[in-house]
């Protein structure tokens, strides 16, 4: 993981103010697996997001560009009609 940004932080009147500019994020070898399973439900060899901005006060995030390479998703439905991703959403990794 790599993350770079320019930032401004202030704390006035018990209120934090944080602004990030020109932020870049890179993740390599990202995968999500269920407990006890060998193959991932989701994997990416590379994820990059660039030119990002964030303002805590306005709660806005801007992302100028996203690059995803070699992404794979494995989705299956069991006999009861339950999608294998539903366990992740329910927090039962």
N, C-alpha and C positions, 0 to 999 in steps of 0.2 A: 504494500500500500504506500502510496505517495500522495501528499497533500501540500499544496503551496497556496498562499493567499497574502494579500495586503489587508490590514484590518485597522479599525479604530474602535477603541473601547473607552467609555466614560461611565462614571458612577456618580450621579448627582441627585440629591434629594431622595436618597434610598431607591433610586431607579437606575438599573443598568441600561446602557445603550451600546449595542454592538453592531458594527457594519463591516461586512467582508466584501472585498472587491477583487476582481481578477483571480478568482479562486480556480484551481485545477485539482482534480482528483483522478487517480489512476489505481485500479485494482487488477491484480493478475492472479489467475488460478482460483477464481471464486467458484464455490460449489455449495449446494445445500443437500444434505442427506438426512433421511429418517434414521432414527436409532435402530441399530441392528441390520441395516441394509448396506450393501456394498456399492451399489450404483446410485449416483446422485439424481435427485428430482430436477435439479437445475444446475447448469454449469456454464461458465464463460471463461475463455482463456484470457480475454482482456476487456475491461470496461474503463472508458475514459470520459470524463465530463469536464468541459473547459469553459472559460469565460463566465464563471458563475458569480452571482452577487447575492448577498443576503443582508436583510435589515431586520433586526430583532424587534424594533419598535413597530414597524408596519407589518411584520410577519410575512414579508415577501421574499421569494426565492426566484432568481432568474438564471436559467441555464442556456448559454448560447449554443453549445454544441455537445453532442453525445456520440461516442464511437464504441460500438460493441463488435467483438470478433469471436467467431467460433462459439456461438451460443447454442445450448441444447436444453430442451425441456422434455421431461418424461411424465406424461399424464396417463393414468389408467382409471377405469371404473370397475369396482368389484361387483359381486353378485347382487348386493343390496342396492346398487346404484350410487355408491359413495365414491366421489373423486378422491384419489390419493392425496391431493393437495389440501383437502378439508381438514385433515389432522393438523397441518401446519398452522392454519388460520385459527384453529381452536386452541393452539398453544400446546399440543401434545406431540412434541418432537420425539 
